[in-house]
Amino acid sequence: MNQDIKSILIDEKEIQQIVERISKQITEDYKERESNLLLLGILKGSVVFMADLMRNIDLPFEIDFMKVSSYGNSSKSSGKLNITLDIKREDLSNLDILIVEDIVDSGRTLSYLTEYLKQKGAHSVNTVTLLDKPSRREVQFTPTYTGKQIPDEFVVGYGLDYAEKYRYLPYVAILKSEVYSK
């Protein structure tokens, strides 16, 4: 195990079970729609989770990406959202957008994006997150689909990072506090 890791919170097997459960629910919920399903990944953290969802959702869909951040180079949210890569589509009114996120902390990012995409004319907007930390909520927001609620710990792995490190880990782990509090 990496020397910076305090403990493994969610192992590979549990991640696979979460992905399968959520994918089945998404497949069931979207199978009778007339509009097109779009998985909208929020870069960079959602990429691993989104790739696994894509392999398990048994429906036709498209993918796209946005890059939105409320973090600088620290472990604390700045509270200010910055869209550095926006979705540019002419067919938003015919899209059921499912925003794919790695983790929900304050809720600000997904709350803002949900309203932003609705205002841009999306047919519908829902959200899916691998991890949810409701204890850190700063705005009223509940993801449509949640993999697992977790305690207020700094987690990395399976796409989640600290200073662009640890994304490659095949599990979700708690990072030792001395690593991010330097």
N, C-alpha and C positions, 0 to 999 in steps of 0.2 A: 504494500500500500504506500502511496505517496507520503513522504514525511510531513507535508503540510496539511494532511487530512486528519481531522479529529476522529471521525467515524463515518461509516457508510449509513446513510439514512434510507435509501431505496436501492435495492440491488437490481441487477439486470433482469432477473426473473419477474420481480414485481413490476418493473417498468413495462415489460412485455405484456403482462396481464392488464395493466392500466390501459395501454394502447389498444389492445384487443377489445376491452370493454367499451371504451369511448368510441372506437371505430364502428362497432356494432350499433351503438345508439345513434350515431350520426347517420349511418346507412339507413336505419329504420326511420329516423325523423325526416330525412330528405328524399326518400324514394318516390314520393307522390307529388313532387313539385313540378311546375311548368317552366320555371325560370332556371337559369344555369347556376350551378354551384361553383363558387370560387373559393379555394383555400388561399387566404392571404397571410403569408408568413411575415412575422415581425423580426427583421434581421437584428442581430445575428443569432441570438440565443435559441430561436424556435426551429432552426434548420434541422437538427437531428430528430426532434419530436415530430415535425411536419413530415419528414421523409418516412418515418415509421407509420404515421397516420395514412399517408398516401398509399402505402403498400397494403393497408388493411381496410380501407373504405371501399366497399363493393358497389360503387356508383361511378358514372362518368363525372368528371370535374375538371376545372382548369386551376392553374396556380399563378400567383403573382406575389410580389413582395413589397413591403414598405420598410423604411428604416426610420425608427422613431426612438428618441432617447430622452430620459429625464435624469440620466447619470452622467457625471463627468468622469474623471479618472479616480474616483473614490468609491467607497461602498455605500455612500449616502445619496439619496435622490436630491437633485437640485430643486425639484418642484416645478421647473419650467420645461415644457415639452418642446422638442426640436424635431421637426420632420425634415430629414435630409434626403430621403427618397420617397416620393409620393406615387400613388397609383394614378395612372393616366389612361382611362378607358372611356370610350364613347358609349358603351353598352351597360352602364351601371344600373339603369332602370330594369334590366333583365337579369340582374345578378343577385343571388342569395350569397352574401359574403359571410364566410366563416373565418374570423380572425384567429390565427394560430399564434399563441404566445407560450413562452417557456414558464413564466412565473408571474403571479399577480401579487404585488405588495400593497402599495398605497391605493391602487385602483385607478389612479389618475390617467395613466396612458390608455388603458382600454376603455374607460369611460369617455374620454375625449375622442378617441378614434371611432367609437361606435356612433356618437353623435355627428362627427365630422363626415363619415361615410354616408350616413342617412341624409345629411344636408346636401351632399354631392349627388343624391338621387338613387342610391342603392335600393333595390327591391326589398331586401331585408339584410340585417346585420346581426350576427350572433358571434359568440366568442367561445374558444376552447383553450384551456391552459393545462399544462401538465401539473403544475404546483400552485397552490393557493395559500397565502398567509393572511387570513382574515384579521388576525390580531394587529396587523399594520395598516389597516384600511384608513385612509384619510378622506375618502369620498364614498358615497353610497354606491356600491357596485358589486354585482354577483355574476361571475362567469356563467354562461349557458351550460358549459360542460367543464367539469373539473376532474383532473386525474386523482389528486390527493391533496388534502389539507395538511400543512406541515407547521411545526412550531417556528417561532421567531428565531431562526438560526441563519447564518450566512452559508448558503449552499452553492456548490459548484458541481460540474460534471454533466454529461448528457446534454451538452450544448451551453450550459450555464458557465459563466466565467467570472474570474476576478482579474482585472487588468489584462484581459485577453488570454489568460492561462486557464488550464484545467478543462476546457470544453471537450477534449478528447476522451475523458474518463467515461467508461461504459455504464456508470452508476451515478446516482446523486449522493453527494457526500457533504458533511459539515466541515467547513474550513476552519482551521485553528485560528483563533482570534488574533494571535500575535502576527499572523501573516497580513491581515488587512488593517490592523491598527497601528502599523509602523509609522 
